Each structure stands twice: as structure tokens, then as C-alpha cells.
């Protein structure tokens, strides 16, 4: 039976993240013996994962620890699809994935011809406002494996000023994840409605409030602009540039 589970991670630290994600994974009925587990993370930046621009390697570490203990997995691989805008070998190095993979004894595979079907595939999604639905590469990865788990990283919101939200969601059904993300971003184009998702209204609202960044209102237009102009004339002050840019 398909399920979706959510965990709060607070404080956001390596130990707490690994602990909570392992608890999430323990709620799924996984085979007691797996030959190979493949992990595909969302990485769209070479920068520190604490800036919220890629799925955090702490999640991959938790996945490795869980399956090594629960399913005695011998072969574990970390996948990264090379493309024109991203050198995945370099991205794995700068985001901390390479160190994590070496520590956990994982193969790093960036050449698509070397990628093969795995007994278990784990997709680490990093939702953001422009790309929050799995792309073709990620969907192809899910189709290739015998069994899959999708984990959405809502730990840190991706924005100019990252916000700590501390949530992780896991599911064994990509349709449920699409529905959750549609609810979070209020995307009616891909809105999935069913009885199961209706029970997630509370968690969805919480994630929307703490993770989705909303642009501040344009206070330099209308009455606000006139008040700021009056203030500047009376006090001999200037309108702060940060307000002019809003």
C-alpha cells in the first residue's frame, strides 16, 4: 500500500537529519535483502547545500545507513547525470556528496551508459518554485528500478535569504509526491486530488508557510510610495535602496 510520511528535523544538524530520515524509511516495507540501491539527488548548484539549492547529502547518508542495516545492501551507487550546465563530478565535490560517498563506500556514477537498474532507487528531490515536479531524467530513473522511494528535502528553502524550515517528506508513490508538491505550490495545472492527499492538508499548509518564499509586497507603489516620498521630504532622508527594489 502506498504511503507518505513527514518528519520534522529540528535543530537542523547532521545527526538530527540522519536520525529522522532513518525513522521515515523504517516505516516502509522494504525487502530484507537488496543487491543494489541507487541514489539520485537533485543538484542545481555548486554551492553549499545549507543555502538550500540542492538536496542535502545528509539525506543520502541516512539512506545509506538505513539500507546497509535493514537490507544488508552490498552495492550502493550515487548517480549524477552530466549535462551542458553542470559538471556533476565537480558538483559532487563542492556540495559534500563526494566525501559522503567515500565515507559510506558508495560508487559515484556520472556516465549514463554505466547506469543500470537497481533493486531500490531513491530519488532525493529539492523542490523550488520554478521546478518542483520531477523531470524526465528523474522519472526515467524511477521507471528503471524495481522499487522506489522519493524523498523531498524541505530542510532549507531555496531563496536569496535561505529560511530554515526543517521538514522531510518520503513516499513510495511518485503520484502522491506530485500531488503534495502541487498542493504546496498551489499549482492547479498538476493538481492531484484524492482522499489520501486530503489528509495531508495540515502538513501541506505547514510546509507552505515555512518553506515557500513569497515575494514582499511592492510598497513603493500607490499610497505607500506617496508616504515614503512625504517622509523623505519632511525628514530630509532618502528611501532605502532595498525598498526601492521591492
N, C-alpha and C positions, 0 to 999 in steps of 0.2 A: 504494500500500500504506500502511495506517495505521501510524503510529509514535508513540512517546512518548519524549521526551528530557529529561534532567535536567542542570542546571548548578549548580555551587557558586559562590556570589558571596561572595568574601572578599578584602579587607575590604568591608563594605557601604558603598559610596560611589556617587555618581552615575556616575563614569567606569567603574568596575568593573561595575556593574549593566548599563549600556548596552552595554558590550563583550560581556559574557557572554550577554545576551539576543539580541543580533545574531548571535552564533555559533550559538545554538539555532535561530533562524529560518532560518539558512542551510542547515540540514540538511533542510529541507522542500522539495519540488519545487513551486515556485510559478510561475505564468505569468510570462513575461518582460515582459508588458505588461498593466497593470491600469489601468482608468479611475478607479476609486474604491476606497478602503479605509476601512471604518468601524470605530471602536474603541469598545467598550462596557466601561467599568470598573465594578467593584463599589465603591460608595461608601456607607458606612452611618454616616458621622460627618463633622462639620465640622472635626475636629481634625487636627493634623499627622500625615501618613502614617507618620512614624517611630514613632508609637505603635501601629502595627500594626492599625489599624481600617479601612483601605481599601487597595485595590490601589494601589501606589505609582506616581506619574506618571513615574518613571524608566523603567518598563516601556513606557508609551505612547510615550515619547521614543525608545526603542530600536526600537519597531515602525515609527514614522515614518521614522527614519533608514534602517532596512533596506529598506523598500519604495520609498522615494524613490530609493535607489541601485540596488536589484536589479530593480525592475519599472517604474521611471520613472513613478511614480504622480503624477498632477497634482492630483487631488481627494482630500483626506483629511478625514474628519469625526470629531468626538468626540461621542458620544451620551450623554445622561443623561435618564432617564425621570422626569418630575416626578410626585410623589405627595404624599399628605397630610402625611407626616412629614419629607420632605426637599425643600428648595428647591435644585434641582440647580445653578442659576446661582451661588448663594451657595456651595454645596459645592465647585464647580469653582474658585472664587476662593480659598477658605480652605485648600484642600488642595494648591494649586500647579498644578492642571491648566490653569487659565486662562492663566497665564504661559507654561506649556509649549506650549499650543496656539497662542498668539500668536507665540511664537518659531519654531514649526515651520510656521506658515501653515495651521493646521487650522481648519475650521469647527466651531463649537460648536452643537449642535442639542439642544434640550430639549423641543421640542414634537413629540409623536408623529406628528402629521399631516404634519410636514415630513421625517420619516424615510423613506428609500427603500432599496430593495435595492442592495447593493454587490457588486462583483466579489469582494471579500475582506472577511470580517468577522473581527475579532479580539476575543475575549472575555477580559477580564482579571478572573480570579476571585480573591477574597480569602477563602480557606476559614477557617471557625471552627467551634467545637464544636457550635453550635446550627444553623447554616445552612451546610452545606458541599456541598450538591448544587445545581446550577443551578436557579433558579426559573423560573416560567412566562415572565416577561419575557425572561430570558436565553435560554431555549430558543426563544422566538419570534424573537428576534434571529438566532439561528443558522439557523433554517429559512428566513429571508428572503433570505439571501445565497447567492451561487453557490458559494463555497468558504469554509471557516472554519478558524481556528486558535484553540485555547483555551490560555491561559497561566495557571497557578496561581501566585500570589505567596506563597511560603513564606519571604520575607525576614525578617520580624519577626512573632513570634507575638502574636495579639491577646489581651491579658490585662491585669490590673491592673498587673503589673510586666512590660512587654514584654521578650521574650527574643530576641536576635539569633540566627537560625538560618541565614540565608543560602542558601536554595535556591529555584530557579525551575524549574517543570516545564511543558513545552509539548507539545501533541498536536494532531493534525488529526482526532481522533475523540472526540466527547463521551462515547461509551460507555467508552472507555479512561480518560478523566478521572474519570467516575463510579466506575469500578472502583478507581482509585488512591485516591480520597478515601474510599471505603468501607473499603479496607484501612487507610489512615492512621487513621481514626477507629473502626475495628473495628465498623462499622455493618452488622450482619448483615441488616438489613431491605432494604438495597440492595446486598448483596454481589454483585459480578460476578466470576466465576471463569473464566478461560480460560488457555491456555498462555502467551499473551503476558504477562499480568499476573504469572504465577508467576515470570517472570524479573526482575520489579521488586521482589522481596521485600526485597533488600538496601536499595535506596533508600527503600522504604516504611518499613522499620524505622528507618532513619536519620532520616527526617522525623518519625516519631512520637516519637522520643527527643528531638529538638532543637526541635520546633515545637509539638507538642500539650502544653498545660499541664495538669498533673494537680494536683488539689486536695491540699494536705498532709493527712496523716492526722489524725484527731481525737485529739490527745494529751491532751485534758482529760477523757477518759473512761477507765473501767477502771483498771488499775494505774498508768497514767501520771498520772491525776488524783490518786490517793492519794499518789503520790510527790511531786507538786507541793505538795499540801496539807501533807505532812510537812515538806518543805523550808521552806515558808512559816512553819510553827510554830516550827521549830528555829532558823531564822536571823532570824526577825522580818521577813522580806521579804514581798513581795506577788507574786502571779502576774502577769506582764506581760500587759497588755490584748491584745496581738497574739496571745498563746497562748490567751487566753480566747475569742477569736473564731474559732479554728481548729476 
